[in-house]
Amino acid sequence: MTSSSGEDTMPGRRQVLGWGGSLAAAGALGLRPAKATAAQRARTRVAVLGGGIGGLTAAHELAERGFDVTVYDRRAEWGGKARSLPVSGTATDGRRDLPGEHGHRGFFGFYTNLPDTMRRIPFGDRTHGVWDNLVTVPYFAFNRDNGKGDLYLPSIPPDRRTLDPATLPFVIEGLLRTMPQLLPHECALLGRKLAILMTSCDERQFGQWEHTGWLDFIEYEGKSDFYQVMWGGSAKVIQALRPETASTRTCGQGISKILYSMLGMGPDGPFDRILDGPTSERFIDPWVRHLTSLGVRFVTGHLVESLELGSDGRITAAHARTAAGPARIDADWYVAALPVDRVRQLWSPEIRAADPQLARMDRLRTTWCQGIMYYLKETFRGPIAHLSLMDSPWALCPVGQSRFWSESFTETWGDGMAAESLSVVVSDWDTPGPLYGRPAKECTPKEISEEVWAQMKAGLEDNGDVVLPDGIVHSWFLDPAVTRTAGGRLENDDTYFLNDVSSWELRSEAVTAIPNLFLAGDHVRAHSNLDFTTMETANETGRRAANGVLEAAGADGADEVRLFGGAEPPGFAELKAADRIRYRLGLPHVLDL
């Protein structure tokens, strides 16, 4: 098996049972003797705290290189926020429980690190492993209410998937309604702003645009409704950011990557893809089976509550709470792959003193970004696309999944009456909705289901089309991370890291100042491709954590985990180099008039 770069990534190529084996055996498996002390070479036990994308990635890379890896998680399921959430008790006659998710998973063409991992996870006879379970979503749509027009952007060049008779009328009608709203001077302004972002040097990105609000940068105030909704609101719907607090660097990074992919420059193929079945079935579960075959142990029911810092400045143990009582986790190396709101609870005063950067994480913010599933009695009538309901107060992004899945929905899941899983991401839980006049956080689960349904009808049926007819809902399922307290308020057990203005300086590197502590997760700094909250970022930081362990343990440089960068159009490197000179001279970008 080869990676996208052509490198040999056959599982087991560098596997060893431990570094205590003979040098002859290590040489036969491609390892050269490590330039490290005997004590360092003997330290091979790794405790990965957290079984999400970042933790599984670190475990994968280290297990392939001979480390003794154990992954701990508080739950019985693996995959973190990416995992599937079967609706217990809904299956009959040999079918599987109805599939739930935290929200549908998008795998974008600008990802580079995650696809390499997916190609190395075996799946039946598929040549590229679970990566071959990805299917293209032909359109990414921006949907408006009240007949304002829906804009459909193709994920791939025109072919039978983008020109199918069912979807093409939506595309043409949307363009006809949208074109009159494009004001020439706003188009010129936006074009210039995007050109600035795409040709700014790294120093300007982090020194200026990281500290500039997105709405200020795009000159949001006083612009047309179309401009404000499409370019202000898109950050909320697509990236689950808060436009009023998001940085120009983060929003610009996302828009640039999307444009490159849509123009055919996505390093990993079509812009928008989803799996051909539930995430755990088609990605996470095969991954765990593969890691188990590499010797990784998986321990559930461990809620890690503290880390113990020894007098030598190293972590000597992690302490967890289990159903049976307190548990001690002993290892040589620790990879903390927990969400930001959980991992920073582990920082004792001693740890904060040892690495002040970890203490700065207290100021990082989180938000809510959860999914609700509607199981329909018939296939979703809407377009075959990822839909972004730009005027929905709750920033909804739905997709009908059954037409993308490889198995018949009715025959495979549930009671035989449900034919569709309409997956809806809710990105704004703080804005009042029109049906009940309250934000999602202040509604009951039933009210949330009714409010989301009403907002979807407003966004998809504004031209008289019946997309969501009455009586079509078989059942619905709200992400179980959202629960009601005894007082009736909602709580969220799985929050979402929020990239704000100047938040980069508060984030930690994967390698900390504590010699045997490393971090992974979408809140950790990623440098190779992109760094806003995605599975790609979690994967890259898992790789960086693994490289930190390898270097600290004195591993041979040949075993370094490769980091895959993103792509950019030809000639942009020269433009960025010119901007670097201007930035160092204290001059604005040449297009920043």
PyMOL commands that set and color helices and strands:
alter all, ss='L'
color gray80, all
select helices_A, chain A and resi 23-28+38-42+53-64+80-82+113-119+129-133+168-181+184-199+202-207+209-211+214-217+225-232+234-239+248-265+279-293+340-346+349-354+356-363+402-404+409-412+440-442+445-460+503-506+535-552+557-559+572-584
alter helices_A, ss='H'
color red, helices_A
select strands_A, chain A and resi 45-49+68-72+107-108+134-136+139-143+151-154+272-275+297-299+303-309+315-322+325-329+333-336+365-367+370-376+385-389+396-400+420-426+473-478+482-484+490-492+496-498+517-519
alter strands_A, ss='S'
color yellow, strands_A
deselect
rebuild
show_as cartoon
